[in-house]
């Protein structure tokens, strides 16, 4: 049996930056001690998405 903790969020896309910031904060609060690793992986994912949008495909 696998036990999972789920966090369900509703995001108002009219204000995406503050909404996503709140979601990130909520996720970080559920995994104390791993905040740095989560943020590093998120930073990599955002960097890859930006590189794709800007025309280059860079993977860190």
Phi and psi restraints in degrees (value plus and minus 20) as a CYANA .aco file:
   2 UNK   PHI    -130.9   -90.9
   2 UNK   PSI     108.4   148.4
   3 UNK   PHI    -122.1   -82.1
   3 UNK   PSI     109.3   149.3
   4 UNK   PHI    -146.0  -106.0
   4 UNK   PSI     127.5   167.5
   5 UNK   PHI    -126.8   -86.8
   5 UNK   PSI     109.6   149.6
   6 UNK   PHI    -138.0   -98.0
   6 UNK   PSI     123.2   163.2
   7 UNK   PHI    -140.9  -100.9
   7 UNK   PSI      98.6   138.6
   8 UNK   PHI    -123.5   -83.5
   8 UNK   PSI     107.7   147.7
   9 UNK   PHI    -147.4  -107.4
   9 UNK   PSI     126.1   166.1
  10 UNK   PHI    -132.7   -92.7
  10 UNK   PSI     105.6   145.6
  11 UNK   PHI    -129.0   -89.0
  11 UNK   PSI     106.2   146.2
  12 UNK   PHI    -102.9   -62.9
  12 UNK   PSI      86.9   126.9
  13 UNK   PHI     -92.2   -52.2
  13 UNK   PSI     -24.5    15.5
  14 UNK   PHI     -93.8   -53.8
  14 UNK   PSI     -38.8     1.2
  15 UNK   PHI    -158.0  -118.0
  15 UNK   PSI      45.0    85.0
  16 UNK   PHI     -85.9   -45.9
  16 UNK   PSI     -57.1   -17.1
  17 UNK   PHI     -85.6   -45.6
  17 UNK   PSI     -70.7   -30.7
  18 UNK   PHI     -88.0   -48.0
  18 UNK   PSI     -53.5   -13.5
  19 UNK   PHI     -86.5   -46.5
  19 UNK   PSI     -66.0   -26.0
  20 UNK   PHI     -85.7   -45.7
  20 UNK   PSI     -56.4   -16.4
  21 UNK   PHI     -80.8   -40.8
  21 UNK   PSI     -61.5   -21.5
  22 UNK   PHI     -85.8   -45.8
  22 UNK   PSI     -59.3   -19.3
  23 UNK   PHI     -84.8   -44.8
  23 UNK   PSI     -64.5   -24.5
  24 UNK   PHI     -80.2   -40.2
  24 UNK   PSI     -64.8   -24.8
  25 UNK   PHI     -80.4   -40.4
  25 UNK   PSI     -60.8   -20.8
  26 UNK   PHI     -85.5   -45.5
  26 UNK   PSI     -61.6   -21.6
  27 UNK   PHI     -85.5   -45.5
  27 UNK   PSI     -64.7   -24.7
  28 UNK   PHI     -80.7   -40.7
  28 UNK   PSI     -56.1   -16.1
  29 UNK   PHI     -85.9   -45.9
  29 UNK   PSI     -41.9    -1.9
  30 UNK   PHI    -107.8   -67.8
  30 UNK   PSI     -30.2     9.8
  31 UNK   PHI    -153.1  -113.1
  31 UNK   PSI      40.2    80.2
  32 UNK   PHI     -77.5   -37.5
  32 UNK   PSI     114.8   154.8
  33 UNK   PHI      78.3   118.3
  33 UNK   PSI     -39.3     0.7
  34 UNK   PHI    -132.9   -92.9
  34 UNK   PSI      -8.0    32.0
  35 UNK   PHI     -77.2   -37.2
  35 UNK   PSI     -63.8   -23.8
  36 UNK   PHI     -82.4   -42.4
  36 UNK   PSI     -64.5   -24.5
  37 UNK   PHI     -84.9   -44.9
  37 UNK   PSI     -61.1   -21.1
  38 UNK   PHI     -83.2   -43.2
  38 UNK   PSI     -66.3   -26.3
  39 UNK   PHI     -86.1   -46.1
  39 UNK   PSI     -55.9   -15.9
  40 UNK   PHI     -84.2   -44.2
  40 UNK   PSI     -64.7   -24.7
  41 UNK   PHI     -85.9   -45.9
  41 UNK   PSI     -58.2   -18.2
  42 UNK   PHI     -84.6   -44.6
  42 UNK   PSI     -61.6   -21.6
  43 UNK   PHI     -79.1   -39.1
  43 UNK   PSI     -62.5   -22.5
  44 UNK   PHI     -84.0   -44.0
  44 UNK   PSI     -63.9   -23.9
  45 UNK   PHI     -84.2   -44.2
  45 UNK   PSI     -61.6   -21.6
  46 UNK   PHI     -86.8   -46.8
  46 UNK   PSI     -62.0   -22.0
  47 UNK   PHI     -79.6   -39.6
  47 UNK   PSI     -62.9   -22.9
  48 UNK   PHI     -84.9   -44.9
  48 UNK   PSI     -60.5   -20.5
  49 UNK   PHI     -85.4   -45.4
  49 UNK   PSI     -61.5   -21.5
  50 UNK   PHI     -84.1   -44.1
  50 UNK   PSI     -63.1   -23.1
  51 UNK   PHI     -81.6   -41.6
  51 UNK   PSI     -60.3   -20.3
  52 UNK   PHI     -84.9   -44.9
  52 UNK   PSI     -63.9   -23.9
  53 UNK   PHI     -84.5   -44.5
  53 UNK   PSI     -53.1   -13.1
  54 UNK   PHI    -106.4   -66.4
  54 UNK   PSI     -16.6    23.4
  55 UNK   PHI      78.9   118.9
  55 UNK   PSI     -35.2     4.8
  56 UNK   PHI    -122.4   -82.4
  56 UNK   PSI     127.0   167.0
  57 UNK   PHI    -129.8   -89.8
  57 UNK   PSI      71.8   111.8
  58 UNK   PHI    -126.4   -86.4
  58 UNK   PSI     115.3   155.3
  59 UNK   PHI    -141.9  -101.9
  59 UNK   PSI     102.9   142.9
